[in-house]
Structure formats: structure tokens, C-alpha cells
């Protein structure tokens, strides 16, 4: 055994005692081969919040996978938190709008490294809505109004940065609200088009020359946002 191999062997042995070694700690020869994962974000975000979070936490951090979207939205906080988990766990996600991706669901879609739509995809942009079934005092309502104004401005800035859309275009879609089709999103350069009858999404992406074969996707360099 050469000196270099001995040193690497000793380093790997020391890591065995760690409960959860950091990403990249294992040598290439000992790192298990990971297959791409698939997740579905479907239905109301608020109702399925626990399930959706668990899905994103169960996949390896800094890994590559595909998220299919069909959701009319839900809590803005849930949408924000899902986007945060995708970004901060380093998930190199391909986002595919299978049906609808509206309201708060646009946030986790925007957090995906690559975004794809079909000619039939629909996204609804609209201002943040606040509703409550509880009786709210006047001063509480005033505070909610102040907070939601700041939250709305913050979410707009975040979407501009993640989607790469201009503030003017986002404003024209959001206020008073607009259904944006898949082709419109592609025309703005915010997503790429999938052929509904062109085969599975991975073969279409590979055929376009955008990505390396599936085995190499986990090691390809991330694209700038």
C-alpha cells in the first residue's frame, strides 16, 4: 500500500466513528453510488406540510433529483419553508410542472436548479392573501396588514432573484393576478419546454444537450442562478 493510500485509508477509518460525516468526507472509492430521487409536491401545501417536508428531508443533501408539481398553493410560509429546505440542503432539483403550480407553490418551483413546463402547464401569480376564520381585533388586523405588506415585498424580491424574472414583469403578473401558461414562462426564459409526447423528462433533457447522462448528474457543476 502506497503512502498516499495509507493516509486515505486512515482518514476513512477515522470517519467511521462519526455518526454523520459531512458531505464529501468519504473518498471517491468508498462513496456509495446514489441514484436520482423523485418527489411530488401535490395538493394543498398547508394540508400536506408534514409529508412534503419529510420527503425533502429524507433525500441525501447535495443530491440530484426531480420534483413534480401540481398544486394550487397554500400557506405562503409553507411555500417559503419548502424553498428554503431545497436551497439550504443543496438539493440540485429539476422542477417539472405536471399540471398547476400556483400561488405559494411557485416559491419551491423557483428554488429548483432547472425548471421545466409542458404546453399545458399553468401558474397563477397573485398578491399574498390573508384570511382567518377567527375573530380578530382591530389592532391585530392592523399589525397583520403591516406585516403582510413587508412579507409581500420580501417575497417579490426573492422570486425576482430565484426565477430571474424582471421586477416589472413580476408586477404585471402579480397585480391584480394572472394565469401564466407554460409557453409564456418559456418565452420569458424562466423555464424550458417539454414535449408532452416526447418521452420521459430525463431523456428529453439529455437529448437537448443540457445535462450529462443520469450517472453523471450527481457530479455535474451547478449552473448559476
VENFEN-V534242 format. One record per helix or strand of 2 or more residues. SS is the DSSP state (@ for helix, = for strand). FROM is the first residue (numbers start at 1). TO is the last residue. Records with the same first field share a line. If there is no record, write none. Layout:
SS = FROM-TO ; FROM-TO
//
This chain:
@ = 3-15 ; 49-58 ; 76-88 ; 105-110 ; 138-163 ; 167-174 ; 182-187 ; 201-207 ; 214-216
= = 37-42 ; 64-71 ; 92-101 ; 114-118 ; 122-125 ; 178-181 ; 192-194
//
